[in-house]
Amino acid sequence: MSLFDLNKISIRIEELEAKTMQEGFWNDSKTSGIVLQEMKSLKDKKSKFEKIDNEVKNLIELNDMLLIEEDNELIKELLKNTKTLEVDLEKFEIETLLSR
């Protein structure tokens, strides 16, 4: 079982967005607040995941460039960005585990 299912999150966001379009939704502030809070939380998670995914892709490209031609500046950049990604990934993992 996966701790993070992007497809499932995307589907849930769509369901919640559809709920906000239903007639009378905004009449119940308590329910609408709960729905909006869940939707915001899921969108934040999705956004963080996509950011990490893009960082991984950028690191792969950087690594591919280094395989073609060694460049000390690119090596430094790769190491720096890898450390940053590691920190971001650890934070994301903790947030994901705590939100279950």
N, CA, C and O of each residue as an XYZ file, in Angstrom:
400
protein
N       0.835     -1.182      0.000
C       0.000      0.000      0.000
C       0.879      1.243      0.000
O       1.844      1.324      0.760
N       0.558      2.185     -0.826
C       1.339      3.405     -0.963
C       0.860      4.463      0.036
O      -0.334      4.602      0.299
N       1.824      5.196      0.580
C       1.462      6.279      1.500
C       0.957      7.504      0.747
O       0.250      8.345      1.302
N       1.330      7.589     -0.520
C       0.954      8.766     -1.281
C       0.487      8.329     -2.658
O       1.270      7.810     -3.453
N      -0.768      8.535     -2.931
C      -1.358      8.150     -4.210
C      -1.838      9.422     -4.907
O      -2.922      9.931     -4.622
N      -1.009      9.927     -5.831
C      -1.310     11.187     -6.504
C      -2.632     11.124     -7.260
O      -3.403     12.085     -7.250
N      -2.894     10.005     -7.909
C      -4.135      9.867     -8.661
C      -5.345      9.942     -7.734
O      -6.332     10.612     -8.039
N      -5.260      9.256     -6.615
C      -6.358      9.256     -5.640
C      -6.586     10.671     -5.085
O      -7.727     11.097     -4.908
N      -5.508     11.378     -4.819
C      -5.609     12.756     -4.311
C      -6.248     13.664     -5.351
O      -7.104     14.486     -5.025
N      -5.829     13.514     -6.609
C      -6.402     14.334     -7.691
C      -7.898     14.089     -7.839
O      -8.676     15.023     -8.031
N      -8.286     12.834     -7.748
C      -9.718     12.484     -7.845
C     -10.496     13.104     -6.682
O     -11.588     13.640     -6.870
N      -9.926     13.023     -5.487
C     -10.609     13.583     -4.307
C     -10.740     15.098     -4.434
O     -11.774     15.657     -4.067
N      -9.711     15.772     -4.949
C      -9.787     17.224     -5.157
C     -10.920     17.548     -6.120
O     -11.686     18.484     -5.892
N     -11.025     16.775     -7.194
C     -12.110     16.995     -8.166
C     -13.479     16.792     -7.521
O     -14.414     17.546     -7.787
N     -13.590     15.768     -6.674
C     -14.865     15.516     -5.982
C     -15.235     16.698     -5.084
O     -16.386     17.134     -5.053
N     -14.251     17.200     -4.363
C     -14.510     18.320     -3.459
C     -14.859     19.586     -4.232
O     -15.741     20.347     -3.833
N     -14.155     19.802     -5.342
C     -14.463     20.977     -6.173
C     -15.887     20.887     -6.719
O     -16.598     21.891     -6.780
N     -16.293     19.700     -7.110
C     -17.664     19.502     -7.607
C     -18.673     19.784     -6.500
O     -19.738     20.353     -6.741
N     -18.323     19.380     -5.295
C     -19.206     19.619     -4.151
C     -19.428     21.117     -3.935
O     -20.530     21.546     -3.592
N     -18.370     21.909     -4.138
C     -18.502     23.357     -3.929
C     -19.406     24.013     -4.965
O     -19.882     25.130     -4.764
N     -19.640     23.318     -6.069
C     -20.489     23.863     -7.129
C     -21.963     23.507     -6.941
O     -22.833     24.029     -7.637
N     -22.228     22.612     -5.991
C     -23.609     22.199     -5.769
C     -24.419     23.338     -5.151
O     -23.926     24.127     -4.345
N     -25.668     23.383     -5.564
C     -26.558     24.414     -5.051
C     -26.722     24.246     -3.535
O     -26.935     23.139     -3.039
N     -26.622     25.337     -2.831
C     -26.811     25.330     -1.393
C     -25.553     24.999     -0.598
O     -25.561     25.048      0.632
N     -24.481     24.663     -1.295
C     -23.247     24.285     -0.598
C     -22.793     25.379      0.365
O     -22.413     25.095      1.501
N     -22.833     26.610     -0.088
C     -22.299     27.721      0.709
C     -23.247     28.148      1.830
O     -22.884     28.987      2.654
N     -24.439     27.591      1.873
C     -25.394     27.943      2.916
C     -25.002     27.368      4.281
O     -25.368     27.922      5.318
N     -24.276     26.283      4.279
C     -23.832     25.635      5.519
C     -22.347     25.936      5.707
O     -21.489     25.252      5.150
N     -22.061     26.950      6.486
C     -20.672     27.409      6.623
C     -19.772     26.372      7.298
O     -18.582     26.292      6.993
N     -20.325     25.589      8.200
C     -19.508     24.570      8.878
C     -19.050     23.505      7.884
O     -17.862     23.190      7.811
N     -19.988     22.954      7.125
C     -19.659     21.926      6.136
C     -18.767     22.483      5.036
O     -17.798     21.840      4.632
N     -19.090     23.672      4.555
C     -18.269     24.249      3.485
C     -16.852     24.523      3.982
O     -15.893     24.369      3.226
N     -16.712     24.919      5.219
C     -15.380     25.146      5.787
C     -14.562     23.876      5.861
O     -13.367     23.884      5.568
N     -15.200     22.783      6.251
C     -14.515     21.490      6.336
C     -14.064     21.033      4.948
O     -12.942     20.560      4.771
N     -14.954     21.183      3.971
C     -14.638     20.775      2.603
C     -13.483     21.620      2.064
O     -12.551     21.087      1.461
N     -13.544     22.925      2.277
C     -12.493     23.810      1.780
C     -11.153     23.528      2.455
O     -10.101     23.609      1.821
N     -11.197     23.202      3.731
C      -9.964     22.885      4.450
C      -9.335     21.599      3.894
O      -8.124     21.537      3.682
N     -10.159     20.584      3.663
C      -9.639     19.331      3.099
C      -9.079     19.562      1.702
O      -8.022     19.039      1.350
N      -9.800     20.348      0.913
C      -9.368     20.621     -0.449
C      -8.022     21.359     -0.451
O      -7.137     21.034     -1.243
N      -7.872     22.339      0.424
C      -6.619     23.082      0.515
C      -5.473     22.171      0.931
O      -4.378     22.244      0.374
N      -5.727     21.320      1.905
C      -4.711     20.388      2.386
C      -4.253     19.453      1.269
O      -3.055     19.232      1.095
N      -5.198     18.908      0.519
C      -4.869     17.999     -0.572
C      -4.126     18.718     -1.693
O      -3.182     18.173     -2.266
N      -4.547     19.934     -2.005
C      -3.858     20.704     -3.048
C      -2.423     21.029     -2.623
O      -1.507     20.997     -3.444
N      -2.234     21.339     -1.351
C      -0.886     21.602     -0.839
C      -0.007     20.358     -0.969
O       1.139     20.442     -1.412
N      -0.547     19.214     -0.582
C       0.187     17.949     -0.696
C       0.575     17.669     -2.140
O       1.715     17.319     -2.444
N      -0.406     17.834     -3.021
C      -0.172     17.572     -4.441
C       0.901     18.506     -4.978
O       1.789     18.079     -5.716
N       0.821     19.766     -4.611
C       1.800     20.758     -5.055
C       3.205     20.422     -4.564
O       4.169     20.525     -5.321
N       3.323     20.023     -3.302
C       4.632     19.648     -2.749
C       5.193     18.424     -3.462
O       6.386     18.358     -3.759
N       4.319     17.453     -3.734
C       4.766     16.262     -4.445
C       5.269     16.626     -5.835
O       6.328     16.161     -6.255
N       4.516     17.455     -6.550
C       4.905     17.847     -7.903
C       6.220     18.622     -7.896
O       7.031     18.479     -8.811
N       6.432     19.443     -6.865
C       7.692     20.186     -6.746
C       8.863     19.212     -6.568
O       9.899     19.353     -7.218
N       8.691     18.242     -5.698
C       9.736     17.242     -5.469
C       9.982     16.436     -6.741
O      11.130     16.168     -7.096
N       8.921     16.056     -7.420
C       9.044     15.303     -8.659
C       9.837     16.099     -9.701
O      10.692     15.541    -10.389
N       9.558     17.388     -9.814
C      10.297     18.236    -10.755
C      11.765     18.361    -10.359
O      12.643     18.363    -11.221
N      12.031     18.466     -9.062
C      13.410     18.541     -8.587
C      14.172     17.266     -8.946
O      15.333     17.329     -9.352
N      13.527     16.120     -8.800
C      14.155     14.844     -9.155
C      14.479     14.823    -10.649
O      15.580     14.436    -11.041
N      13.540     15.232    -11.469
C      13.765     15.263    -12.921
C      14.924     16.190    -13.272
O      15.741     15.869    -14.135
N      14.997     17.347    -12.601
C      16.096     18.276    -12.862
C      17.437     17.674    -12.464
O      18.436     17.862    -13.158
N      17.459     16.951    -11.351
C      18.700     16.306    -10.914
C      19.124     15.210    -11.891
O      20.316     15.032    -12.144
N      18.183     14.496    -12.426
C      18.500     13.463    -13.421
C      19.103     14.105    -14.661
O      20.090     13.608    -15.202
N      18.516     15.205    -15.112
C      19.055     15.916    -16.278
C      20.466     16.430    -16.006
O      21.353     16.324    -16.853
N      20.658     16.981    -14.825
C      21.971     17.486    -14.442
C      22.988     16.349    -14.420
O      24.111     16.496    -14.901
N      22.585     15.231    -13.865
C      23.462     14.062    -13.828
C      23.794     13.582    -15.245
O      24.941     13.236    -15.529
N      22.811     13.561    -16.119
C      23.038     13.159    -17.515
C      24.044     14.084    -18.195
O      24.892     13.632    -18.965
N      23.944     15.375    -17.908
C      24.895     16.335    -18.478
C      26.304     16.049    -17.973
O      27.274     16.166    -18.722
N      26.413     15.675    -16.708
C      27.728     15.373    -16.136
C      28.317     14.082    -16.699
O      29.537     13.931    -16.755
N      27.480     13.173    -17.105
C      27.975     11.944    -17.724
C      28.606     12.228    -19.089
O      29.520     11.527    -19.523
N      28.108     13.252    -19.742
C      28.636     13.646    -21.048
C      29.937     14.430    -20.884
O      30.932     14.175    -21.562
N      29.895     15.388    -19.964
C      31.075     16.235    -19.760
C      31.176     16.624    -18.294
O      30.242     17.192    -17.729
N      32.295     16.321    -17.691
C      32.512     16.645    -16.287
C      32.731     18.153    -16.145
O      33.509     18.760    -16.881
N      32.033     18.728    -15.195
C      32.117     20.169    -14.948
C      32.007     20.371    -13.443
O      31.005     20.002    -12.831
N      33.042     20.960    -12.851
C      33.068     21.124    -11.390
C      31.904     21.958    -10.862
O      31.370     21.667     -9.792
N      31.510     22.983    -11.597
C      30.376     23.805    -11.156
C      29.073     23.008    -11.168
O      28.246     23.134    -10.265
N      28.903     22.187    -12.204
C      27.701     21.351    -12.268
C      27.705     20.300    -11.160
O      26.656     19.968    -10.609
N      28.879     19.784    -10.839
C      28.995     18.816     -9.754
C      28.565     19.464     -8.435
O      27.813     18.872     -7.660
N      29.050     20.683     -8.191
C      28.670     21.405     -6.971
C      27.167     21.644     -6.933
O      26.521     21.473     -5.899
N      26.623     22.040     -8.077
C      25.179     22.294     -8.154
C      24.387     21.014     -7.900
O      23.384     21.033     -7.186
N      24.834     19.911     -8.480
C      24.165     18.626     -8.286
C      24.187     18.229     -6.809
O      23.171     17.793     -6.267
N      25.327     18.377     -6.166
C      25.426     18.014     -4.750
C      24.543     18.904     -3.878
O      23.853     18.419     -2.981
N      24.569     20.197     -4.147
C      23.751     21.153     -3.382
C      22.257     20.847     -3.557
O      21.503     20.791     -2.585
N      21.854     20.652     -4.803
C      20.436     20.391     -5.081
C      19.983     19.036     -4.539
O      18.826     18.867     -4.155
N      20.904     18.075     -4.513
C      20.583     16.772     -3.946
C      20.329     16.888     -2.448
O      19.393     16.282     -1.926
N      21.155     17.660     -1.759
C      20.958     17.879     -0.313
C      19.616     18.562     -0.060
O      18.873     18.170      0.840
N      19.314     19.578     -0.853
C      18.045     20.296     -0.709
C      16.871     19.348     -0.924
O      15.899     19.367     -0.168
N      16.967     18.524     -1.954
C      15.904     17.557     -2.235
C      15.756     16.570     -1.089
O      14.639     16.215     -0.713
N      16.850     16.137     -0.545
C      16.805     15.196      0.575
C      16.033     15.790      1.761
O      15.207     15.111      2.372
N      16.303     17.049      2.077
C      15.601     17.727      3.173
C      14.115     17.861      2.848
O      13.263     17.565      3.686
N      13.808     18.308      1.628
C      12.406     18.466      1.209
C      11.661     17.134      1.255
O      10.507     17.073      1.678
N      12.321     16.090      0.823
C      11.706     14.765      0.803
C      11.432     14.259      2.215
O      10.381     13.674      2.474
N      12.362     14.478      3.117
C      12.158     14.063      4.506
C      10.987     14.817      5.138
O      10.170     14.222      5.841
N      10.907     16.110      4.891
C       9.780     16.903      5.413
C       8.457     16.396      4.848
O       7.475     16.240      5.574
N       8.447     16.144      3.554
C       7.235     15.671      2.890
C       6.808     14.312      3.440
O       5.623     14.068      3.667
N       7.778     13.438      3.650
C       7.483     12.116      4.186
C       6.865     12.216      5.580
O       5.886     11.533      5.881
N       7.434     13.057      6.416
C       6.900     13.239      7.775
C       5.492     13.817      7.720
O       4.594     13.327      8.404
N       5.293     14.854      6.911
C       3.955     15.464      6.780
C       2.939     14.438      6.305
O       1.812     14.398      6.798
N       3.339     13.610      5.350
C       2.436     12.604      4.796
C       2.081     11.555      5.840
O       0.926     11.145      5.954
N       3.084     11.126      6.603
C       2.826     10.133      7.649
C       1.941     10.696      8.761
O       1.070      9.996      9.277
N       2.163     11.949      9.127
C       1.392     12.560     10.209
C      -0.048     12.879      9.803
O      -0.928     12.982     10.657
N      -0.282     13.032      8.513
C      -1.625     13.406      8.068
C      -2.518     12.203      7.809
O      -3.673     12.369      7.416
N      -2.019     11.025      8.018
C      -2.818      9.812      7.767
C      -3.812      9.604      8.863
O      -4.575      8.638      8.830
